Amino acid sequence: MTAEMTRLRVDAEENRDRIIEAARELFAQRGLVVGMREIARRAGVGPATLYRRFPTRQTLIDAAFSAELTACRRIVEEAVADADPWGGLCSAIQRLIGLNARNRGFVDALITGEPSSTVVRHRQELLGMLQSVMRRAQEAGALRRDFVISDLLLILSAGRGLHAGRPDLLPAAAHRFASLAIDGLASR
C-alpha cells in the first residue's frame, strides 16, 4: 500500500469520527431536528462526504448513539440482575431519565426511530427485559398492578420536557422528575 493510500484512509476515518462526534453533540443538545447539512458543517466536511459515510440519516443516528445504547443496555441488565425487582426497576428508571436528560436526541431515537433501525431493535429487546423486572416487582407487591411497559415509554417521553429548563439545573430536575415518577408507580 502506498503512503498516499494510507493517508487517504486515515483522512476518511478522521472525517467519519468528526461526523459522528458532531452528530452526537448536536443531537444531544437539540434532538433529532438537526439537519444533515448542519452536522456536516459542524464536522468540517461537505455534505457529499457525510452522505458517502452515512448514506441515510438513520445510519448516522445509529452510529451516533452506539455509546448510549451500550449504557442503556448496561442499565437494563443491572436492573434484571438485581435480586430486588423494585430496587432494580427504580434504579433503571432513575438512570434512564438521567441518560435522557444528558442526551435529548437519544430518547427521541428510541421512541420515534424507524422500525429497522439498530436503536429501535435494541429498544424492543430492552423493553422485553424491563417487562420481566416489572412483572417480578408486581408479583412482589411493590409495583402498582396497572403499570404496563407503554407507561414507561410515557414517562421517558415526558422527561424530554426537562430540556425546556436551564441546562445547569437539568441533572437536579431529572433526579426530581424520576423520584416523582417512581413515587407514582409504587403499589399503595
C-alpha positions as CSV (number, residue, x, y, z in Angstrom):
1,M,0.0,0.0,0.0
2,T,1.3,3.4,-0.9
3,A,1.7,6.3,1.5
4,E,-0.9,8.2,-0.4
5,M,-3.5,5.4,0.0
6,T,-2.7,5.2,3.8
7,R,-3.1,8.9,4.2
8,L,-6.5,8.8,2.3
9,R,-7.7,6.0,4.6
10,V,-6.6,7.9,7.7
11,D,-8.4,11.1,6.4
12,A,-11.6,9.1,5.7
13,E,-11.5,7.6,9.2
14,E,-10.9,11.1,10.7
15,N,-13.8,12.5,8.7
16,R,-16.1,9.7,9.9
17,D,-15.1,10.3,13.5
18,R,-15.7,14.0,13.2
19,I,-19.1,13.5,11.7
20,I,-20.2,11.1,14.4
21,E,-18.9,13.5,17.1
22,A,-20.7,16.4,15.6
23,A,-23.9,14.4,15.3
24,R,-23.6,13.3,18.9
25,E,-23.1,16.9,20.1
26,L,-25.9,18.4,18.1
27,F,-28.4,15.5,18.7
28,A,-27.7,15.7,22.5
29,Q,-28.2,19.5,22.5
30,R,-31.2,19.9,20.2
31,G,-32.7,16.5,19.5
32,L,-33.2,14.8,16.1
33,V,-34.4,18.0,14.4
34,V,-30.8,18.9,13.5
35,G,-30.3,18.8,9.7
36,M,-27.6,16.7,8.0
37,R,-26.0,19.9,6.4
38,E,-25.6,21.4,9.9
39,I,-23.9,18.2,11.1
40,A,-21.6,18.3,8.1
41,R,-20.8,21.9,8.7
42,R,-20.0,21.3,12.4
43,A,-17.8,18.3,11.4
44,G,-15.9,20.5,8.9
45,V,-16.8,18.3,5.9
46,G,-19.0,18.7,2.9
47,P,-22.5,17.1,2.6
48,A,-21.2,14.7,0.0
49,T,-18.6,13.4,2.4
50,L,-21.2,13.0,5.1
51,Y,-23.5,11.0,2.8
52,R,-20.7,8.9,1.5
53,R,-20.0,7.7,5.1
54,F,-23.7,7.7,6.2
55,P,-26.0,7.2,3.2
56,T,-29.1,7.7,5.3
57,R,-30.0,9.8,8.3
58,Q,-30.8,6.6,10.2
59,T,-27.4,5.1,9.7
60,L,-25.9,8.3,11.2
61,I,-28.4,8.2,14.1
62,D,-27.5,4.5,14.8
63,A,-23.7,5.3,14.7
64,A,-24.1,8.5,16.9
65,F,-26.0,6.6,19.6
66,S,-23.9,3.5,19.9
67,A,-22.4,4.6,23.3
68,E,-25.8,5.5,24.6
69,L,-27.1,2.1,23.6
70,T,-24.3,0.4,25.4
71,A,-25.0,2.5,28.5
72,C,-28.8,1.8,28.2
73,R,-28.2,-1.9,27.9
74,R,-25.9,-1.9,31.0
75,I,-28.7,-0.1,33.0
76,V,-31.3,-2.6,32.0
77,E,-29.0,-5.7,32.5
78,E,-28.3,-4.4,36.0
79,A,-32.0,-4.0,36.7
80,V,-32.6,-7.5,35.6
81,A,-29.8,-8.9,37.7
82,D,-30.9,-7.1,40.9
83,A,-32.4,-9.6,43.4
84,D,-34.8,-6.8,44.5
85,P,-37.0,-6.2,41.4
86,W,-38.5,-3.0,42.8
87,G,-35.0,-1.7,43.5
88,G,-33.8,-2.7,40.1
89,L,-36.7,-1.1,38.4
90,C,-36.4,2.1,40.4
91,S,-32.7,2.3,39.6
92,A,-33.3,1.7,35.9
93,I,-36.0,4.5,35.7
94,Q,-33.7,6.9,37.6
95,R,-30.7,6.2,35.4
96,L,-32.7,6.1,32.1
97,I,-34.2,9.5,32.9
98,G,-30.7,10.8,33.7
99,L,-29.4,9.5,30.4
100,N,-32.4,11.2,28.7
101,A,-31.5,14.4,30.4
102,R,-27.9,14.3,29.2
103,N,-28.9,13.5,25.6
104,R,-32.1,14.9,24.2
105,G,-31.9,13.1,20.9
106,F,-31.4,9.6,22.3
107,V,-34.9,9.1,23.7
108,D,-36.3,10.7,20.5
109,A,-34.5,8.0,18.6
110,L,-35.7,5.3,20.9
111,I,-39.3,6.3,20.8
112,T,-39.7,7.5,17.2
113,G,-36.9,5.7,15.3
114,E,-37.5,3.7,12.1
115,P,-38.5,0.1,12.9
116,S,-35.5,-1.3,11.0
117,S,-33.0,0.9,13.0
118,T,-30.5,-0.5,15.4
119,V,-31.8,1.8,18.1
120,V,-35.4,0.5,17.8
121,R,-34.3,-3.1,17.6
122,H,-32.4,-2.6,20.9
123,R,-35.4,-0.9,22.3
124,Q,-37.6,-3.9,21.7
125,E,-35.1,-6.2,23.4
126,L,-34.5,-3.9,26.3
127,L,-38.2,-3.3,26.9
128,G,-38.8,-7.1,27.0
129,M,-36.1,-7.3,29.7
130,L,-37.6,-4.5,31.7
131,Q,-41.0,-6.1,31.4
132,S,-39.7,-9.2,33.2
133,V,-38.4,-6.9,36.0
134,M,-41.8,-5.2,36.1
135,R,-43.7,-8.5,36.4
136,R,-41.4,-9.5,39.3
137,A,-41.9,-6.2,41.0
138,Q,-45.7,-6.5,40.6
139,E,-45.6,-10.1,41.9
140,A,-43.6,-8.8,44.9
141,G,-46.4,-6.3,45.6
142,A,-44.1,-3.3,45.1
143,L,-45.2,-2.0,41.7
144,R,-48.8,-1.0,41.0
145,R,-50.7,-3.7,39.2
146,D,-51.9,-1.5,36.3
147,F,-48.4,-0.4,35.2
148,V,-47.6,-1.6,31.7
149,I,-44.5,-1.2,29.6
150,S,-46.0,1.6,27.5
151,D,-46.3,3.6,30.7
152,L,-42.5,3.5,31.0
153,L,-42.2,5.0,27.5
154,L,-44.7,7.6,28.5
155,I,-42.5,8.6,31.5
156,L,-39.4,8.7,29.3
157,S,-41.3,10.8,26.7
158,A,-42.5,13.2,29.5
159,G,-38.9,13.5,30.6
160,R,-38.0,15.1,27.3
161,G,-39.7,18.2,28.6
162,L,-36.9,18.7,31.1
163,H,-34.8,20.2,28.3
164,A,-37.0,23.3,28.4
165,G,-35.4,24.4,31.6
166,R,-32.0,25.8,32.4
167,P,-29.2,23.4,31.4
168,D,-27.3,23.8,34.7
169,L,-30.5,22.7,36.6
170,L,-31.1,19.7,34.3
171,P,-29.4,17.0,36.5
172,A,-31.3,18.0,39.6
173,A,-34.6,18.3,37.6
174,A,-34.1,14.9,36.1
175,H,-33.5,13.4,39.6
176,R,-36.6,15.1,41.0
177,F,-38.7,14.0,38.0
178,A,-37.6,10.4,38.3
179,S,-38.3,10.4,42.1
180,L,-41.8,11.7,41.5
181,A,-42.4,9.2,38.7
182,I,-41.2,6.3,40.9
183,D,-43.4,7.5,43.8
184,G,-46.4,7.3,41.4
185,L,-45.5,3.7,40.5
186,A,-45.3,2.3,44.0
187,S,-48.1,-0.1,45.0
188,R,-50.3,1.5,47.6
